[in-house]
Amino acid sequence: MAQLKVTQIKSEIGGKQNHRDTLRTLGLKRIGQSVVREDRPEVLGMLRAVRHLVTVEEVS
C-alpha cells in the first residue's frame, strides 16, 4: 500500500475538540511535525476531517 506523509501546518488552538482529538490520533502534536501513515480508508477519513490543518504528500 501507499504511504502518506502528513504534516501539521496550522494550530489546533481554537478548533473543535474532535479536530484536536483527530490530530492526536494521527500522532501530530505541534506545527511542523510530520508522520507517515498507510493509505487506508480510516486514515483518509481522519484526514478529511482535519484537511484545513494538515498537508498530505504521497511517499513511495
C-alpha distance matrix in Angstrom:
0.0 3.8 6.6 9.8 13.2 15.7 19.4 22.4 25.0 27.7 29.5 29.1 32.9 34.6 31.5 31.1 30.6 27.4 25.9 26.9 25.5 22.1 22.1 23.0 20.3 17.7 19.6 21.6 25.3 26.8 26.8 24.9 22.7 18.9 16.0 12.3 10.2 6.8 6.5 8.3 11.7 13.7 12.7 13.2 16.5 17.6 17.0 19.0 21.8 22.1 21.2 24.7 24.3 21.1 19.4 15.7 14.2 10.9 10.4 9.2
3.8 0.0 3.8 6.7 10.1 12.8 16.4 19.6 21.9 24.8 26.9 26.9 30.7 32.4 29.5 29.5 29.2 26.3 24.3 25.3 24.4 20.9 20.4 21.7 19.5 16.4 18.3 19.7 23.4 24.4 24.0 21.9 20.0 16.3 13.8 10.2 8.8 6.2 5.5 8.7 12.0 13.9 12.0 12.0 15.7 16.4 15.1 17.2 20.2 20.0 18.7 22.0 21.6 18.2 16.1 12.3 10.5 7.1 7.0 6.5
6.6 3.8 0.0 3.8 6.7 9.6 13.1 16.4 19.0 21.8 23.9 24.0 27.7 29.7 27.0 27.2 26.8 24.2 22.0 22.6 21.8 18.5 17.5 18.7 16.8 13.5 14.9 16.2 19.9 20.9 20.6 18.5 16.4 12.6 10.1 6.5 5.7 4.6 5.5 9.1 12.4 13.4 10.8 11.4 15.1 14.9 13.4 16.1 18.7 18.0 16.9 20.1 19.1 15.5 13.7 10.2 8.6 6.0 5.2 6.4
9.8 6.7 3.8 0.0 3.8 6.2 9.7 12.9 15.3 18.2 20.3 20.6 24.3 26.3 23.6 24.1 24.0 21.5 19.0 19.7 19.4 16.0 14.7 16.5 15.0 11.4 13.1 13.6 17.3 18.0 17.3 15.4 13.7 10.1 8.2 5.5 5.3 6.0 6.1 9.5 12.1 12.7 9.4 9.6 13.1 12.5 10.4 13.3 15.7 14.6 13.4 16.3 15.4 11.8 9.9 6.5 5.6 4.6 5.6 8.5
13.2 10.1 6.7 3.8 0.0 3.8 6.6 10.1 12.5 15.7 17.9 18.6 22.2 24.6 22.3 23.2 23.2 21.2 18.3 18.5 18.7 15.7 13.5 15.3 14.7 10.9 11.6 11.4 14.8 15.0 14.1 11.9 10.3 6.6 5.7 4.4 6.5 8.8 9.7 12.8 15.2 15.1 11.4 11.9 15.0 13.6 11.1 14.3 16.2 14.3 13.1 15.4 13.7 10.0 8.2 5.7 5.1 6.1 6.3 9.9
15.7 12.8 9.6 6.2 3.8 0.0 3.8 6.8 9.5 12.3 14.3 14.9 18.5 20.8 18.5 19.5 19.6 17.8 14.8 15.0 15.5 12.5 10.2 12.3 12.3 8.5 9.5 8.6 12.0 12.1 11.3 9.8 8.3 5.4 5.4 6.2 7.5 10.4 10.9 13.2 14.9 14.1 10.4 10.8 13.2 11.1 8.6 11.9 13.2 10.8 10.0 12.1 10.1 6.5 5.8 4.7 6.6 8.8 10.0 13.6
19.4 16.4 13.1 9.7 6.6 3.8 0.0 3.8 6.2 9.4 11.5 12.9 16.3 18.8 17.1 18.8 19.2 18.1 14.7 14.3 15.7 13.3 10.2 12.4 13.5 10.1 10.1 7.8 10.3 9.4 7.8 6.1 5.7 4.2 6.6 8.9 10.9 14.1 14.7 17.0 18.3 17.3 13.6 14.0 15.9 13.3 10.7 13.7 14.3 11.2 10.5 11.3 8.6 5.4 5.3 6.6 8.5 11.5 12.5 16.2
22.4 19.6 16.4 12.9 10.1 6.8 3.8 0.0 3.8 5.9 7.8 9.2 12.5 15.1 13.6 15.7 16.2 15.6 12.1 11.5 13.5 11.7 8.3 10.9 12.7 10.1 10.0 6.7 8.3 6.9 5.1 5.4 5.9 6.6 9.1 11.9 13.4 16.6 17.1 18.8 19.6 18.1 14.6 15.0 16.0 13.1 10.8 13.4 13.1 9.5 9.6 9.4 6.0 4.4 6.6 9.0 11.8 14.9 16.2 19.9
25.0 21.9 19.0 15.3 12.5 9.5 6.2 3.8 0.0 3.8 7.0 9.6 12.3 14.6 13.7 16.3 17.6 17.5 13.7 13.4 16.1 14.5 11.4 14.1 16.2 13.8 13.8 10.3 11.0 8.6 5.4 5.9 8.3 9.5 12.4 15.0 16.7 19.7 19.8 21.7 22.2 21.0 17.6 17.3 18.3 15.6 12.9 14.7 14.5 10.7 10.0 8.6 5.7 5.2 6.8 10.3 12.8 16.4 18.0 21.8
27.7 24.8 21.8 18.2 15.7 12.3 9.4 5.9 3.8 0.0 3.8 6.6 8.9 10.9 10.3 13.4 15.0 15.5 11.8 11.4 14.7 13.8 11.0 13.7 16.3 14.6 14.7 11.1 11.0 8.6 6.0 8.4 10.5 12.4 15.0 17.8 19.0 22.0 22.0 23.3 23.3 21.8 18.8 18.5 18.7 15.8 13.7 14.9 13.8 10.1 10.2 7.8 4.9 6.9 9.6 13.1 16.1 19.6 21.4 25.2
29.5 26.9 23.9 20.3 17.9 14.3 11.5 7.8 7.0 3.8 0.0 3.8 5.4 8.2 8.3 11.5 12.7 13.9 10.7 9.4 12.9 13.0 10.2 12.3 15.4 14.6 14.2 10.6 9.4 7.4 6.2 9.7 11.2 13.7 16.0 19.2 20.3 23.5 23.8 24.7 24.6 22.6 19.8 20.0 19.7 16.4 15.1 16.5 14.6 11.1 12.4 10.2 7.0 9.5 12.7 15.9 19.1 22.4 23.9 27.7
29.1 26.9 24.0 20.6 18.6 14.9 12.9 9.2 9.6 6.6 3.8 0.0 3.8 6.3 5.4 8.1 8.9 10.3 7.4 5.9 9.6 10.2 8.2 10.1 13.2 13.1 13.1 10.1 9.0 8.6 8.8 12.3 12.8 14.8 16.4 19.4 19.8 22.8 23.1 23.5 23.0 20.6 18.3 18.8 17.8 14.5 13.9 15.2 12.6 9.6 12.0 10.3 7.5 10.3 14.0 16.7 20.2 23.2 24.8 28.5
32.9 30.7 27.7 24.3 22.2 18.5 16.3 12.5 12.3 8.9 5.4 3.8 0.0 3.8 5.4 8.5 9.5 12.1 10.0 8.2 11.8 13.3 11.6 12.9 16.2 16.6 16.3 13.3 11.4 10.6 11.0 14.7 15.5 18.1 19.8 23.0 23.5 26.6 26.9 27.2 26.6 24.1 21.9 22.4 21.2 17.9 17.6 18.5 15.6 12.9 15.3 13.1 10.7 13.8 17.4 20.4 23.7 26.9 28.5 32.1
34.6 32.4 29.7 26.3 24.6 20.8 18.8 15.1 14.6 10.9 8.2 6.3 3.8 0.0 3.8 6.8 8.9 11.6 10.1 9.4 12.9 14.4 13.6 15.2 18.0 18.7 19.0 16.2 14.7 14.2 14.2 17.9 18.8 21.1 22.6 25.5 25.7 28.4 28.4 28.3 27.3 24.8 23.1 23.2 21.5 18.6 18.4 18.6 15.4 13.3 15.7 13.2 11.9 15.5 19.0 22.0 25.6 28.7 30.7 34.3
31.5 29.5 27.0 23.6 22.3 18.5 17.1 13.6 13.7 10.3 8.3 5.4 5.4 3.8 0.0 3.8 6.5 8.4 6.6 6.9 10.3 11.2 11.0 13.1 15.4 16.0 17.0 14.6 13.9 13.9 14.0 17.4 17.9 19.5 20.7 23.2 22.9 25.5 25.2 24.9 23.7 21.3 19.7 19.7 17.8 15.0 15.0 15.0 11.7 10.0 12.7 10.7 9.7 13.3 16.9 19.5 23.2 26.1 28.3 31.9
31.1 29.5 27.2 24.1 23.2 19.5 18.8 15.7 16.3 13.4 11.5 8.1 8.5 6.8 3.8 0.0 3.8 5.5 5.3 6.5 8.8 10.0 11.1 12.8 14.5 15.7 17.2 15.5 15.2 16.1 16.7 19.9 19.9 21.1 21.5 23.8 22.9 25.1 24.7 23.9 22.3 19.7 18.7 18.8 16.4 13.8 14.7 14.4 10.7 10.1 13.4 12.3 11.8 14.9 18.6 20.6 24.4 26.9 29.1 32.5
30.6 29.2 26.8 24.0 23.2 19.6 19.2 16.2 17.6 15.0 12.7 8.9 9.5 8.9 6.5 3.8 0.0 3.8 5.4 5.1 6.2 8.6 10.0 10.7 12.3 14.3 15.5 14.4 14.0 15.6 17.1 20.2 19.5 20.7 20.8 23.1 22.0 24.3 24.4 23.3 21.8 18.8 18.1 18.9 16.4 13.6 15.2 15.5 11.8 11.4 15.1 14.7 13.5 16.1 19.8 21.5 25.1 27.4 29.2 32.5
27.4 26.3 24.2 21.5 21.2 17.8 18.1 15.6 17.5 15.5 13.9 10.3 12.1 11.6 8.4 5.5 3.8 0.0 3.8 5.4 5.0 6.1 8.7 9.8 10.3 12.3 14.2 13.8 14.3 16.3 17.6 20.2 19.2 19.7 19.2 21.0 19.5 21.4 21.2 19.8 18.2 15.2 14.7 15.5 12.8 10.2 12.3 12.5 8.9 9.4 13.1 13.6 12.8 14.9 18.3 19.4 23.0 24.9 26.9 30.0
25.9 24.3 22.0 19.0 18.3 14.8 14.7 12.1 13.7 11.8 10.7 7.4 10.0 10.1 6.6 5.3 5.4 3.8 0.0 3.8 5.4 5.0 6.3 8.7 9.8 10.6 12.5 11.3 12.1 13.5 14.3 16.8 16.2 16.7 16.7 18.7 17.6 19.8 19.6 18.8 17.5 14.9 13.6 14.0 11.9 8.9 9.9 10.4 7.0 6.1 9.9 10.1 9.0 11.2 14.7 16.2 19.9 22.1 24.2 27.5
26.9 25.3 22.6 19.7 18.5 15.0 14.3 11.5 13.4 11.4 9.4 5.9 8.2 9.4 6.9 6.5 5.1 5.4 3.8 0.0 3.8 5.4 5.2 6.4 8.7 10.0 10.8 9.4 9.2 11.0 12.5 15.4 14.5 15.6 15.8 18.3 17.8 20.4 20.9 20.4 19.7 16.7 15.0 16.2 14.6 11.1 12.1 13.5 10.4 8.8 12.3 12.3 10.0 12.0 15.7 17.3 20.8 23.1 24.7 28.0
25.5 24.4 21.8 19.4 18.7 15.5 15.7 13.5 16.1 14.7 12.9 9.6 11.8 12.9 10.3 8.8 6.2 5.0 5.4 3.8 0.0 3.8 5.5 5.1 6.2 8.7 9.8 9.8 10.3 13.0 15.1 17.5 15.8 16.4 15.7 17.8 16.6 19.0 19.6 18.6 17.9 14.5 13.4 15.3 13.5 10.0 12.1 13.7 10.8 10.2 13.9 14.7 12.7 13.9 17.3 18.2 21.5 23.2 24.6 27.7
22.1 20.9 18.5 16.0 15.7 12.5 13.3 11.7 14.5 13.8 13.0 10.2 13.3 14.4 11.2 10.0 8.6 6.1 5.0 5.4 3.8 0.0 3.8 5.4 5.0 6.2 8.7 8.8 10.6 13.1 14.5 16.3 14.6 14.4 13.4 15.0 13.6 15.7 16.1 15.2 14.4 11.3 9.9 11.5 10.0 6.3 8.3 10.3 7.9 7.4 10.9 12.5 10.8 11.3 14.4 14.9 18.2 19.8 21.4 24.4
22.1 20.4 17.5 14.7 13.5 10.2 10.2 8.3 11.4 11.0 10.2 8.2 11.6 13.6 11.0 11.1 10.0 8.7 6.3 5.2 5.5 3.8 0.0 3.8 5.4 5.1 6.4 5.3 7.2 9.4 10.8 12.6 10.9 11.1 10.8 13.1 12.6 15.5 16.2 16.2 16.2 13.4 11.0 12.6 12.1 8.3 8.7 11.4 9.5 7.5 10.4 11.5 8.8 9.0 12.2 13.1 16.3 18.4 19.7 22.9
23.0 21.7 18.7 16.5 15.3 12.3 12.4 10.9 14.1 13.7 12.3 10.1 12.9 15.2 13.1 12.8 10.7 9.8 8.7 6.4 5.1 5.4 3.8 0.0 3.8 5.4 4.9 5.3 6.3 9.7 12.2 14.0 11.6 12.1 11.3 13.8 13.3 16.3 17.7 17.4 17.7 14.5 12.5 15.0 14.4 10.7 11.9 14.7 12.8 11.2 14.2 15.3 12.4 12.4 15.4 16.0 18.8 20.5 21.2 24.3
20.3 19.5 16.8 15.0 14.7 12.3 13.5 12.7 16.2 16.3 15.4 13.2 16.2 18.0 15.4 14.5 12.3 10.3 9.8 8.7 6.2 5.0 5.4 3.8 0.0 3.8 5.3 7.5 9.6 12.9 15.1 16.3 13.6 13.1 11.2 12.7 11.3 13.7 15.1 14.3 14.6 11.2 9.7 12.6 12.1 8.7 10.7 13.6 12.1 11.5 14.3 16.3 14.0 13.5 15.9 15.7 18.3 19.4 20.1 22.8
17.7 16.4 13.5 11.4 10.9 8.5 10.1 10.1 13.8 14.6 14.6 13.1 16.6 18.7 16.0 15.7 14.3 12.3 10.6 10.0 8.7 6.2 5.1 5.4 3.8 0.0 3.8 5.8 9.1 11.8 13.3 13.8 11.0 9.8 7.8 9.2 8.1 11.0 12.4 12.4 13.3 10.6 7.9 10.6 11.1 7.8 8.6 12.1 11.5 10.3 12.3 14.5 12.2 10.8 12.7 12.2 14.6 15.7 16.4 19.3
19.6 18.3 14.9 13.1 11.6 9.5 10.1 10.0 13.8 14.7 14.2 13.1 16.3 19.0 17.0 17.2 15.5 14.2 12.5 10.8 9.8 8.7 6.4 4.9 5.3 3.8 0.0 3.8 6.5 9.6 11.8 12.3 9.0 8.5 6.8 9.3 9.5 12.9 15.1 15.5 16.9 14.1 11.5 14.3 14.9 11.6 12.0 15.5 14.7 12.9 14.9 16.5 13.5 12.1 14.0 13.9 15.9 17.2 17.3 20.2
21.6 19.7 16.2 13.6 11.4 8.6 7.8 6.7 10.3 11.1 10.6 10.1 13.3 16.2 14.6 15.5 14.4 13.8 11.3 9.4 9.8 8.8 5.3 5.3 7.5 5.8 3.8 0.0 3.8 6.1 8.1 9.0 6.3 7.0 7.2 10.5 11.4 15.0 16.7 17.5 18.6 16.1 13.1 15.1 15.7 12.1 11.7 15.0 14.1 11.4 13.2 14.0 10.6 9.6 11.9 12.8 15.2 17.2 17.6 20.9
25.3 23.4 19.9 17.3 14.8 12.0 10.3 8.3 11.0 11.0 9.4 9.0 11.4 14.7 13.9 15.2 14.0 14.3 12.1 9.2 10.3 10.6 7.2 6.3 9.6 9.1 6.5 3.8 0.0 3.8 7.2 9.1 7.1 9.4 10.3 13.9 15.1 18.8 20.5 21.2 22.1 19.4 16.6 18.6 18.8 15.1 14.9 17.9 16.3 13.4 15.5 15.6 11.9 11.8 14.5 15.9 18.4 20.7 21.0 24.3
26.8 24.4 20.9 18.0 15.0 12.1 9.4 6.9 8.6 8.6 7.4 8.6 10.6 14.2 13.9 16.1 15.6 16.3 13.5 11.0 13.0 13.1 9.4 9.7 12.9 11.8 9.6 6.1 3.8 0.0 3.8 6.3 5.7 9.1 11.3 15.0 16.8 20.5 22.0 23.2 24.1 21.8 18.7 20.1 20.6 17.0 16.0 18.7 17.4 14.0 15.5 14.8 11.0 11.0 13.4 15.6 17.9 20.7 21.1 24.6
26.8 24.0 20.6 17.3 14.1 11.3 7.8 5.1 5.4 6.0 6.2 8.8 11.0 14.2 14.0 16.7 17.1 17.6 14.3 12.5 15.1 14.5 10.8 12.2 15.1 13.3 11.8 8.1 7.2 3.8 0.0 3.8 5.6 8.7 11.8 15.3 17.3 20.9 21.8 23.5 24.3 22.5 19.2 19.9 20.7 17.4 15.6 18.0 17.1 13.4 14.0 12.8 9.2 9.1 11.1 13.8 16.1 19.3 20.0 23.6
24.9 21.9 18.5 15.4 11.9 9.8 6.1 5.4 5.9 8.4 9.7 12.3 14.7 17.9 17.4 19.9 20.2 20.2 16.8 15.4 17.5 16.3 12.6 14.0 16.3 13.8 12.3 9.0 9.1 6.3 3.8 0.0 3.8 6.5 10.1 13.3 16.0 19.5 20.6 22.7 24.1 22.7 19.1 19.8 21.2 18.2 16.0 18.7 18.5 14.9 14.7 14.1 10.8 9.3 10.1 12.3 13.8 16.9 17.2 20.8
22.7 20.0 16.4 13.7 10.3 8.3 5.7 5.9 8.3 10.5 11.2 12.8 15.5 18.8 17.9 19.9 19.5 19.2 16.2 14.5 15.8 14.6 10.9 11.6 13.6 11.0 9.0 6.3 7.1 5.7 5.6 3.8 0.0 3.8 7.0 10.5 13.2 16.9 18.5 20.5 22.2 20.5 17.0 18.3 19.8 16.7 14.9 18.2 18.0 14.7 15.1 15.3 11.8 9.9 10.8 12.1 13.5 16.0 15.9 19.3
18.9 16.3 12.6 10.1 6.6 5.4 4.2 6.6 9.5 12.4 13.7 14.8 18.1 21.1 19.5 21.1 20.7 19.7 16.7 15.6 16.4 14.4 11.1 12.1 13.1 9.8 8.5 7.0 9.4 9.1 8.7 6.5 3.8 0.0 3.8 6.9 9.9 13.5 15.1 17.4 19.4 18.1 14.5 15.8 17.8 15.1 13.2 16.6 17.2 14.3 14.2 15.3 12.3 9.4 9.4 9.5 10.4 12.5 12.2 15.6
16.0 13.8 10.1 8.2 5.7 5.4 6.6 9.1 12.4 15.0 16.0 16.4 19.8 22.6 20.7 21.5 20.8 19.2 16.7 15.8 15.7 13.4 10.8 11.3 11.2 7.8 6.8 7.2 10.3 11.3 11.8 10.1 7.0 3.8 0.0 3.8 6.5 10.2 12.4 14.5 16.8 15.5 12.0 13.9 16.1 13.6 12.3 16.0 16.7 14.5 14.7 16.6 13.9 10.9 10.9 9.9 10.6 11.7 11.1 14.1
12.3 10.2 6.5 5.5 4.4 6.2 8.9 11.9 15.0 17.8 19.2 19.4 23.0 25.5 23.2 23.8 23.1 21.0 18.7 18.3 17.8 15.0 13.1 13.8 12.7 9.2 9.3 10.5 13.9 15.0 15.3 13.3 10.5 6.9 3.8 0.0 3.8 7.0 9.5 12.0 14.9 14.1 10.8 12.6 15.5 13.7 12.4 16.0 17.4 15.8 15.6 18.1 16.0 12.6 11.8 9.6 9.4 9.3 8.2 10.9
10.2 8.8 5.7 5.3 6.5 7.5 10.9 13.4 16.7 19.0 20.3 19.8 23.5 25.7 22.9 22.9 22.0 19.5 17.6 17.8 16.6 13.6 12.6 13.3 11.3 8.1 9.5 11.4 15.1 16.8 17.3 16.0 13.2 9.9 6.5 3.8 0.0 3.8 6.5 8.4 11.3 10.6 7.5 9.8 12.6 11.3 10.7 14.1 15.7 14.8 14.9 17.9 16.3 13.3 12.8 10.2 10.5 9.8 9.6 11.7
6.8 6.2 4.6 6.0 8.8 10.4 14.1 16.6 19.7 22.0 23.5 22.8 26.6 28.4 25.5 25.1 24.3 21.4 19.8 20.4 19.0 15.7 15.5 16.3 13.7 11.0 12.9 15.0 18.8 20.5 20.9 19.5 16.9 13.5 10.2 7.0 3.8 0.0 3.8 5.7 9.3 9.5 7.4 9.2 12.3 12.2 11.8 14.7 16.8 16.7 16.5 19.9 18.8 15.8 15.0 11.8 11.6 9.8 9.7 10.9
6.5 5.5 5.5 6.1 9.7 10.9 14.7 17.1 19.8 22.0 23.8 23.1 26.9 28.4 25.2 24.7 24.4 21.2 19.6 20.9 19.6 16.1 16.2 17.7 15.1 12.4 15.1 16.7 20.5 22.0 21.8 20.6 18.5 15.1 12.4 9.5 6.5 3.8 0.0 3.8 6.9 8.5 6.7 6.9 10.4 11.3 10.5 12.6 15.3 15.7 14.9 18.6 18.3 15.3 14.2 10.8 10.8 8.8 10.0 11.2
8.3 8.7 9.1 9.5 12.8 13.2 17.0 18.8 21.7 23.3 24.7 23.5 27.2 28.3 24.9 23.9 23.3 19.8 18.8 20.4 18.6 15.2 16.2 17.4 14.3 12.4 15.5 17.5 21.2 23.2 23.5 22.7 20.5 17.4 14.5 12.0 8.4 5.7 3.8 0.0 3.8 5.5 5.3 6.2 8.7 10.1 10.6 12.3 14.6 15.8 15.7 19.4 19.3 16.9 16.5 13.4 14.1 12.5 13.8 14.8
11.7 12.0 12.4 12.1 15.2 14.9 18.3 19.6 22.2 23.3 24.6 23.0 26.6 27.3 23.7 22.3 21.8 18.2 17.5 19.7 17.9 14.4 16.2 17.7 14.6 13.3 16.9 18.6 22.1 24.1 24.3 24.1 22.2 19.4 16.8 14.9 11.3 9.3 6.9 3.8 0.0 3.8 5.5 5.0 6.2 8.7 9.8 10.4 12.6 14.6 14.7 18.5 18.9 17.1 17.1 14.5 15.9 14.8 16.8 18.1
13.7 13.9 13.4 12.7 15.1 14.1 17.3 18.1 21.0 21.8 22.6 20.6 24.1 24.8 21.3 19.7 18.8 15.2 14.9 16.7 14.5 11.3 13.4 14.5 11.2 10.6 14.1 16.1 19.4 21.8 22.5 22.7 20.5 18.1 15.5 14.1 10.6 9.5 8.5 5.5 3.8 0.0 3.8 5.5 5.3 6.5 8.8 10.0 11.1 13.1 14.1 17.7 17.6 16.2 16.9 14.9 16.8 16.2 17.9 19.6
12.7 12.0 10.8 9.4 11.4 10.4 13.6 14.6 17.6 18.8 19.8 18.3 21.9 23.1 19.7 18.7 18.1 14.7 13.6 15.0 13.4 9.9 11.0 12.5 9.7 7.9 11.5 13.1 16.6 18.7 19.2 19.1 17.0 14.5 12.0 10.8 7.5 7.4 6.7 5.3 5.5 3.8 0.0 3.8 5.4 5.1 6.2 8.6 10.0 10.9 11.7 15.2 14.7 12.8 13.4 11.3 13.3 13.2 14.8 17.0
13.2 12.0 11.4 9.6 11.9 10.8 14.0 15.0 17.3 18.5 20.0 18.8 22.4 23.2 19.7 18.8 18.9 15.5 14.0 16.2 15.3 11.5 12.6 15.0 12.6 10.6 14.3 15.1 18.6 20.1 19.9 19.8 18.3 15.8 13.9 12.6 9.8 9.2 6.9 6.2 5.0 5.5 3.8 0.0 3.8 5.4 5.0 6.1 8.7 10.1 9.8 13.6 14.0 12.2 12.3 10.2 12.3 12.3 14.8 17.0
16.5 15.7 15.1 13.1 15.0 13.2 15.9 16.0 18.3 18.7 19.7 17.8 21.2 21.5 17.8 16.4 16.4 12.8 11.9 14.6 13.5 10.0 12.1 14.4 12.1 11.1 14.9 15.7 18.8 20.6 20.7 21.2 19.8 17.8 16.1 15.5 12.6 12.3 10.4 8.7 6.2 5.3 5.4 3.8 0.0 3.8 5.4 5.1 6.5 9.1 9.8 13.3 14.0 13.2 14.2 12.9 15.6 15.9 18.5 20.8
17.6 16.4 14.9 12.5 13.6 11.1 13.3 13.1 15.6 15.8 16.4 14.5 17.9 18.6 15.0 13.8 13.6 10.2 8.9 11.1 10.0 6.3 8.3 10.7 8.7 7.8 11.6 12.1 15.1 17.0 17.4 18.2 16.7 15.1 13.6 13.7 11.3 12.2 11.3 10.1 8.7 6.5 5.1 5.4 3.8 0.0 3.8 5.4 5.2 6.7 8.5 11.7 11.5 10.8 12.6 11.9 15.0 15.9 18.1 20.8
17.0 15.1 13.4 10.4 11.1 8.6 10.7 10.8 12.9 13.7 15.1 13.9 17.6 18.4 15.0 14.7 15.2 12.3 9.9 12.1 12.1 8.3 8.7 11.9 10.7 8.6 12.0 11.7 14.9 16.0 15.6 16.0 14.9 13.2 12.3 12.4 10.7 11.8 10.5 10.6 9.8 8.8 6.2 5.0 5.4 3.8 0.0 3.8 5.4 5.3 5.5 9.1 9.1 7.8 9.0 8.4 11.7 13.1 15.7 18.7
19.0 17.2 16.1 13.3 14.3 11.9 13.7 13.4 14.7 14.9 16.5 15.2 18.5 18.6 15.0 14.4 15.5 12.5 10.4 13.5 13.7 10.3 11.4 14.7 13.6 12.1 15.5 15.0 17.9 18.7 18.0 18.7 18.2 16.6 16.0 16.0 14.1 14.7 12.6 12.3 10.4 10.0 8.6 6.1 5.1 5.4 3.8 0.0 3.8 5.6 5.1 8.6 10.1 9.7 10.8 10.5 13.8 15.2 18.3 21.1
21.8 20.2 18.7 15.7 16.2 13.2 14.3 13.1 14.5 13.8 14.6 12.6 15.6 15.4 11.7 10.7 11.8 8.9 7.0 10.4 10.8 7.9 9.5 12.8 12.1 11.5 14.7 14.1 16.3 17.4 17.1 18.5 18.0 17.2 16.7 17.4 15.7 16.8 15.3 14.6 12.6 11.1 10.0 8.7 6.5 5.2 5.4 3.8 0.0 3.8 5.9 8.2 9.2 10.1 12.3 12.9 16.5 18.2 21.0 24.0
22.1 20.0 18.0 14.6 14.3 10.8 11.2 9.5 10.7 10.1 11.1 9.6 12.9 13.3 10.0 10.1 11.4 9.4 6.1 8.8 10.2 7.4 7.5 11.2 11.5 10.3 12.9 11.4 13.4 14.0 13.4 14.9 14.7 14.3 14.5 15.8 14.8 16.7 15.7 15.8 14.6 13.1 10.9 10.1 9.1 6.7 5.3 5.6 3.8 0.0 3.8 5.4 5.5 6.6 9.5 10.9 14.7 17.0 19.6 23.0
21.2 18.7 16.9 13.4 13.1 10.0 10.5 9.6 10.0 10.2 12.4 12.0 15.3 15.7 12.7 13.4 15.1 13.1 9.9 12.3 13.9 10.9 10.4 14.2 14.3 12.3 14.9 13.2 15.5 15.5 14.0 14.7 15.1 14.2 14.7 15.6 14.9 16.5 14.9 15.7 14.7 14.1 11.7 9.8 9.8 8.5 5.5 5.1 5.9 3.8 0.0 3.8 5.5 5.5 7.1 8.5 12.2 14.8 17.8 21.2
24.7 22.0 20.1 16.3 15.4 12.1 11.3 9.4 8.6 7.8 10.2 10.3 13.1 13.2 10.7 12.3 14.7 13.6 10.1 12.3 14.7 12.5 11.5 15.3 16.3 14.5 16.5 14.0 15.6 14.8 12.8 14.1 15.3 15.3 16.6 18.1 17.9 19.9 18.6 19.4 18.5 17.7 15.2 13.6 13.3 11.7 9.1 8.6 8.2 5.4 3.8 0.0 3.8 5.9 8.1 10.8 14.4 17.4 20.3 23.9
24.3 21.6 19.1 15.4 13.7 10.1 8.6 6.0 5.7 4.9 7.0 7.5 10.7 11.9 9.7 11.8 13.5 12.8 9.0 10.0 12.7 10.8 8.8 12.4 14.0 12.2 13.5 10.6 11.9 11.0 9.2 10.8 11.8 12.3 13.9 16.0 16.3 18.8 18.3 19.3 18.9 17.6 14.7 14.0 14.0 11.5 9.1 10.1 9.2 5.5 5.5 3.8 0.0 3.8 7.2 10.2 13.8 17.1 19.4 23.0
21.1 18.2 15.5 11.8 10.0 6.5 5.4 4.4 5.2 6.9 9.5 10.3 13.8 15.5 13.3 14.9 16.1 14.9 11.2 12.0 13.9 11.3 9.0 12.4 13.5 10.8 12.1 9.6 11.8 11.0 9.1 9.3 9.9 9.4 10.9 12.6 13.3 15.8 15.3 16.9 17.1 16.2 12.8 12.2 13.2 10.8 7.8 9.7 10.1 6.6 5.5 5.9 3.8 0.0 3.8 6.6 10.1 13.4 15.6 19.3
19.4 16.1 13.7 9.9 8.2 5.8 5.3 6.6 6.8 9.6 12.7 14.0 17.4 19.0 16.9 18.6 19.8 18.3 14.7 15.7 17.3 14.4 12.2 15.4 15.9 12.7 14.0 11.9 14.5 13.4 11.1 10.1 10.8 9.4 10.9 11.8 12.8 15.0 14.2 16.5 17.1 16.9 13.4 12.3 14.2 12.6 9.0 10.8 12.3 9.5 7.1 8.1 7.2 3.8 0.0 3.8 6.8 10.4 12.8 16.5
15.7 12.3 10.2 6.5 5.7 4.7 6.6 9.0 10.3 13.1 15.9 16.7 20.4 22.0 19.5 20.6 21.5 19.4 16.2 17.3 18.2 14.9 13.1 16.0 15.7 12.2 13.9 12.8 15.9 15.6 13.8 12.3 12.1 9.5 9.9 9.6 10.2 11.8 10.8 13.4 14.5 14.9 11.3 10.2 12.9 11.9 8.4 10.5 12.9 10.9 8.5 10.8 10.2 6.6 3.8 0.0 3.8 6.8 9.6 13.1
14.2 10.5 8.6 5.6 5.1 6.6 8.5 11.8 12.8 16.1 19.1 20.2 23.7 25.6 23.2 24.4 25.1 23.0 19.9 20.8 21.5 18.2 16.3 18.8 18.3 14.6 15.9 15.2 18.4 17.9 16.1 13.8 13.5 10.4 10.6 9.4 10.5 11.6 10.8 14.1 15.9 16.8 13.3 12.3 15.6 15.0 11.7 13.8 16.5 14.7 12.2 14.4 13.8 10.1 6.8 3.8 0.0 3.8 6.4 9.9
10.9 7.1 6.0 4.6 6.1 8.8 11.5 14.9 16.4 19.6 22.4 23.2 26.9 28.7 26.1 26.9 27.4 24.9 22.1 23.1 23.2 19.8 18.4 20.5 19.4 15.7 17.2 17.2 20.7 20.7 19.3 16.9 16.0 12.5 11.7 9.3 9.8 9.8 8.8 12.5 14.8 16.2 13.2 12.3 15.9 15.9 13.1 15.2 18.2 17.0 14.8 17.4 17.1 13.4 10.4 6.8 3.8 0.0 3.8 6.6
10.4 7.0 5.2 5.6 6.3 10.0 12.5 16.2 18.0 21.4 23.9 24.8 28.5 30.7 28.3 29.1 29.2 26.9 24.2 24.7 24.6 21.4 19.7 21.2 20.1 16.4 17.3 17.6 21.0 21.1 20.0 17.2 15.9 12.2 11.1 8.2 9.6 9.7 10.0 13.8 16.8 17.9 14.8 14.8 18.5 18.1 15.7 18.3 21.0 19.6 17.8 20.3 19.4 15.6 12.8 9.6 6.4 3.8 0.0 3.8
9.2 6.5 6.4 8.5 9.9 13.6 16.2 19.9 21.8 25.2 27.7 28.5 32.1 34.3 31.9 32.5 32.5 30.0 27.5 28.0 27.7 24.4 22.9 24.3 22.8 19.3 20.2 20.9 24.3 24.6 23.6 20.8 19.3 15.6 14.1 10.9 11.7 10.9 11.2 14.8 18.1 19.6 17.0 17.0 20.8 20.8 18.7 21.1 24.0 23.0 21.2 23.9 23.0 19.3 16.5 13.1 9.9 6.6 3.8 0.0
